[in-house]
Amino acid sequence: MGSQDFQDLADVIKLISDIKHRNIFSSHDIALRTEILLENLISHGCWSSASELMELIIRRIKCISQSLPIEATATNIMRHILKVIREEFEVASKKKGEPHSLHQLVTGASSNVLDYTESLSSLKEALLDHLSEYKTELETSAENIAAQASEHIHSNETILTFGTSKTVKMFLKSASKKRSFNVIVVEGAPLYLGHSLAVSLAKSNIQTTVIPDSAVFGMMSRVNKVILGTHTVLANGGLRAASGIHVVALAAKHYSIPVMVLSHMYKFTPVYLGSNDHEAFNATASPASLIPYSSGQVLNKAEVANTVFDYVPPELITLFITHQGGNSPSYVYRLLSEVYHPDDYDI
């Protein structure tokens, strides 16, 4: 292993450490850090062919997925770049006029006949150009989602949301520039992150009401739309979302209220997980926020599970809104095929 390759792995370990220790915790920051890591790998890594580069990235995907099984953003970014490498290699080899290009045209053979072990001098430059464009897409995706707000929120509506989400906050503030509406924020116990969102919205002159989690069902009949953020969008269109969101989605389903989920494309993962895959799907936090240690003897008689995430099945979701527009959960399979190569779904 070369010194530069060791340094690249050290960067991966540093990324894992920062995520575990919450030095970076937002998906957007993780996505940008991963893009920079890949840019350094492509620029300075020890590789001479597309095959070698893909193998280096696959090793990093395995390392991150084993250390952070519930953090899909970094591995999703890397899976997407694997697809980009295949596409750029195919373009570069056709420009070079390789014989297999004619073979593909005559026989209709798929791109798997390409010899990725071949060295192409133009590949590195093409990949770096694409990464530069992709970085811009990552940086502007939240603004592009927020720009669609006025298409989905209308005047005098009542919008319900849960906890806090930077994307949801930008979305609502963008809509408030053209529409007058009310927002109900579910506080999201035990972290109560909804309070910070409510304060931010109120400062933007948006009529905001904070309610406890227990009041969701009672208030839902007054709501026109539910707008939520999410941690991950699974391959079946389900969500790995903050604990408590499943209850909100169930209440909305009961009253036939549309549930819209705002998500960046790097949150879409080709992994299939359900609520029964507990170890791979969920994480638990300290129970101290639910039952304080001062409770004394009660702690010896109770087992408290403070789960971080809820699984929300796709049938409870009405619409996904990404920077590319709105799509139903049944269309997630198509979005995944546009972002990832089928060979990279299961690594």
C-alpha positions in Angstrom: 0.0 0.0 0.0 1.4 3.4 -1.0 1.8 6.3 1.3 -0.9 8.3 -0.5 -3.3 5.4 -0.4 -2.7 5.1 3.3 -3.4 8.8 3.7 -6.7 8.3 1.7 -7.7 5.6 4.1 -6.8 7.9 7.0 -9.1 10.5 5.6 -11.9 7.8 5.6 -11.2 6.9 9.2 -11.2 10.6 10.1 -14.6 11.0 8.4 -16.0 8.0 10.3 -14.6 9.4 13.6 -16.1 12.9 13.0 -19.5 11.4 12.2 -19.4 9.1 15.3 -18.4 11.9 17.6 -20.9 14.3 16.1 -18.3 16.8 14.9 -20.3 16.7 11.7 -23.9 15.5 11.8 -25.9 17.0 9.0 -26.3 15.0 5.9 -25.3 18.0 3.8 -22.0 18.4 5.6 -21.3 14.6 5.3 -22.1 14.7 1.6 -19.6 17.6 1.0 -16.9 16.0 3.1 -17.3 12.7 1.1 -17.1 14.6 -2.2 -13.9 16.3 -1.1 -12.5 12.9 -0.1 -13.3 11.4 -3.5 -11.9 14.4 -5.3 -8.6 13.9 -3.4 -8.6 10.2 -4.2 -9.1 10.8 -7.9 -6.5 13.6 -8.0 -3.8 12.0 -5.9 -4.7 8.4 -5.4 -2.6 5.5 -6.6 -4.6 4.2 -9.5 -4.0 3.9 -13.3 -7.3 2.5 -14.6 -11.0 2.8 -13.9 -11.0 -0.7 -12.5 -8.4 0.2 -9.9 -10.2 3.4 -9.0 -13.5 1.6 -8.5 -11.9 -1.0 -6.3 -10.4 1.8 -4.1 -13.9 3.4 -3.8 -15.5 0.0 -3.1 -13.0 -0.6 -0.3 -14.0 2.7 1.2 -17.7 2.0 0.9 -17.2 -1.3 2.8 -15.2 0.4 5.5 -17.8 3.1 6.1 -20.8 0.9 5.9 -19.3 -1.5 8.4 -18.5 1.3 10.8 -21.6 3.4 10.2 -24.4 1.0 9.1 -27.1 3.6 9.6 -25.4 6.6 8.0 -26.0 6.1 4.3 -25.1 9.5 2.9 -21.3 8.9 2.5 -21.8 5.5 0.9 -24.5 6.8 -1.4 -22.2 9.6 -2.7 -19.5 7.0 -3.4 -22.0 4.7 -5.2 -23.0 7.6 -7.4 -19.4 8.3 -8.3 -18.9 4.6 -9.2 -21.7 5.1 -11.8 -20.0 8.3 -13.0 -16.7 6.5 -13.5 -18.4 3.9 -15.7 -20.2 6.5 -17.8 -17.1 8.7 -18.2 -15.0 5.6 -19.1 -17.5 4.6 -21.8 -17.5 8.1 -23.2 -13.6 8.3 -23.1 -13.2 4.9 -24.8 -15.7 5.8 -27.6 -13.8 9.0 -28.3 -10.6 6.9 -28.5 -12.4 4.7 -31.0 -12.0 1.3 -29.3 -13.1 -1.8 -31.3 -15.6 -2.8 -28.7 -17.6 0.4 -29.4 -18.4 -0.9 -32.8 -19.2 -4.3 -31.3 -21.7 -2.6 -29.0 -23.4 -0.8 -31.8 -23.8 -4.0 -33.9 -24.7 -6.5 -31.2 -26.5 -4.1 -28.8 -24.2 -5.5 -26.0 -24.4 -3.7 -22.6 -21.6 -1.7 -21.1 -20.3 -4.7 -19.2 -18.1 -5.6 -22.2 -16.0 -2.6 -21.5 -12.5 -3.4 -20.3 -12.2 -1.1 -17.2 -8.6 -2.3 -16.7 -7.5 -0.2 -19.7 -5.7 3.0 -18.9 -7.2 6.2 -20.4 -5.3 9.4 -19.9 -8.4 11.6 -20.3 -10.4 9.8 -17.6 -9.0 11.7 -14.6 -9.7 15.1 -16.0 -13.2 14.1 -17.0 -14.0 12.8 -13.6 -12.7 15.9 -11.8 -14.8 18.1 -14.1 -17.9 16.0 -13.3 -17.1 16.1 -9.5 -16.9 19.9 -9.7 -20.4 20.0 -11.2 -21.6 17.5 -8.7 -20.3 19.6 -5.8 -22.2 22.6 -7.1 -25.3 20.4 -7.3 -24.8 19.3 -3.7 -24.4 22.9 -2.5 -27.5 24.2 -4.4 -29.9 21.2 -3.9 -31.5 22.7 -0.8 -32.2 26.0 -2.6 -33.6 24.1 -5.6 -36.0 22.2 -3.3 -37.0 25.4 -1.5 -37.7 27.1 -4.9 -40.6 24.6 -5.4 -42.4 25.6 -2.2 -44.9 27.9 -3.7 -46.1 25.1 -6.0 -47.1 22.9 -3.0 -48.1 25.4 -0.3 -51.1 27.7 -0.9 -52.5 30.7 1.0 -54.3 30.2 4.3 -53.3 26.5 4.5 -52.2 24.9 7.8 -48.9 22.9 7.5 -47.8 20.4 10.1 -44.1 19.4 10.5 -42.1 17.4 13.0 -39.0 18.3 14.9 -36.5 20.3 12.9 -35.0 20.0 9.4 -32.8 22.6 7.6 -34.5 21.6 4.3 -38.0 22.0 5.7 -37.1 25.3 7.3 -35.8 26.7 3.9 -38.9 25.3 2.2 -41.3 27.0 4.5 -39.5 30.3 4.5 -39.4 30.3 0.7 -43.1 29.7 0.6 -43.8 32.5 3.0 -42.4 35.0 0.6 -45.4 34.5 -1.7 -48.0 32.8 0.6 -49.6 33.4 4.0 -50.1 30.2 6.0 -49.9 28.7 9.4 -47.4 26.1 10.6 -47.9 23.6 13.4 -44.6 22.2 14.7 -44.6 18.9 16.7 -41.9 19.4 19.3 -40.4 15.9 18.9 -39.8 14.7 22.5 -37.4 13.9 24.1 -35.0 16.1 22.1 -37.6 18.9 21.5 -35.9 20.1 18.4 -39.2 21.4 17.1 -38.8 24.4 19.5 -35.7 25.7 17.6 -37.6 25.4 14.2 -40.6 27.2 15.6 -38.4 30.1 16.9 -36.8 30.4 13.5 -40.1 30.4 11.6 -41.6 32.9 14.0 -38.7 35.3 13.3 -39.6 35.1 9.6 -43.2 36.2 10.5 -44.7 32.8 9.9 -47.6 32.1 12.2 -46.3 29.1 14.2 -47.8 26.9 16.9 -45.8 24.3 18.9 -47.7 21.2 20.1 -46.6 18.1 22.1 -46.3 14.7 20.3 -49.4 13.5 22.1 -51.6 16.1 20.4 -50.8 15.1 16.9 -53.9 13.0 16.3 -56.2 15.7 17.8 -54.7 18.5 15.6 -54.4 16.5 12.4 -58.0 17.2 11.4 -57.2 20.9 11.0 -54.2 20.3 8.8 -54.0 20.7 5.0 -50.6 19.1 4.4 -47.8 17.4 6.4 -44.3 18.3 5.3 -41.4 16.3 6.7 -37.7 15.8 6.4 -36.0 12.4 6.6 -32.7 10.8 7.4 -32.8 8.2 4.6 -35.1 7.1 1.8 -35.0 3.3 1.4 -35.2 1.4 -1.9 -38.8 0.5 -1.4 -39.9 4.1 -0.8 -40.0 3.8 2.9 -38.2 6.2 5.3 -35.7 6.0 8.1 -36.9 9.1 9.9 -36.7 10.6 13.3 -38.5 8.7 16.0 -42.1 9.9 16.2 -42.7 10.6 12.5 -44.4 7.2 12.0 -47.1 8.3 14.4 -47.5 11.6 12.4 -47.8 9.7 9.1 -50.4 7.3 10.5 -52.5 10.2 11.8 -52.3 11.9 8.4 -53.3 8.6 6.7 -56.4 8.4 8.9 -57.5 11.8 7.9 -56.4 11.5 4.3 -53.9 14.4 4.7 -51.1 14.3 2.0 -47.6 13.7 3.4 -44.8 15.3 1.5 -41.1 14.4 2.2 -38.3 16.7 1.3 -35.1 14.9 0.5 -31.9 15.4 -1.3 -31.0 12.7 -3.8 -28.0 11.6 -1.8 -30.4 10.4 0.9 -31.9 7.8 -1.5 -30.2 4.5 -0.8 -30.5 1.2 -2.8 -30.6 -0.8 0.4 -33.8 -2.6 1.4 -34.4 -2.4 5.1 -37.5 -2.8 7.2 -38.5 -2.2 10.8 -37.7 -5.8 11.6 -34.1 -5.4 10.6 -33.5 -3.7 14.0 -29.8 -3.9 14.3 -29.1 -2.7 10.8 -32.0 -0.1 10.7 -32.0 1.6 14.1 -29.9 3.1 16.8 -30.6 3.7 20.5 -29.8 6.8 22.6 -29.4 7.1 26.3 -32.7 6.5 28.2 -31.8 9.3 30.6 -33.7 11.8 28.5 -36.9 9.6 29.0 -36.5 8.5 32.6 -34.0 10.5 34.6 -31.6 8.7 36.9 -33.3 10.5 39.8 -36.2 8.1 39.4 -34.3 5.7 41.6 -35.8 2.2 42.1 -37.9 2.4 38.9 -34.8 2.1 36.8 -34.1 -1.4 38.3 -37.5 -2.6 37.3 -37.7 -1.2 33.7 -36.0 -1.7 30.4 -36.1 1.5 28.4 -35.3 1.6 24.7 -34.9 5.2 23.4 -34.8 4.5 19.6 -33.5 7.2 17.3 -35.4 6.3 14.2 -38.8 5.2 13.0 -39.5 3.1 9.9 -42.2 4.8 7.8 -43.6 2.5 5.1 -44.1 3.9 1.6 -47.9 3.6 1.7 -47.9 6.4 4.2 -46.0 8.8 1.9 -47.8 10.8 -0.8 -44.9 12.6 -2.5 -41.1 12.9 -2.4 -39.8 16.4 -3.3 -36.2 16.5 -4.5 -34.3 19.1 -6.5 -35.5 17.3 -9.6 -39.2 17.8 -8.7 -41.9 15.7 -7.1 -42.3 11.9 -7.4 -44.4 9.2 -5.7 -42.9 6.4 -3.6 -43.5 3.9 -6.4 -41.1 5.9 -8.6 -38.2 5.6 -6.2 -36.8 2.5 -8.1 -36.5 4.7 -11.2 -34.7 7.5 -9.3 -32.3 4.9 -8.0 -31.5 3.7 -11.5 -30.6 7.2 -12.5 -28.3 7.8 -9.6 -26.6 4.4 -9.1 -25.4 1.5 -11.3 -27.2 -1.8 -10.7 -23.9 -3.5 -10.0 -23.3 -1.2 -7.1 -26.5 -1.7 -5.2 -25.1 -4.5 -3.1 -21.5 -3.9 -2.0 
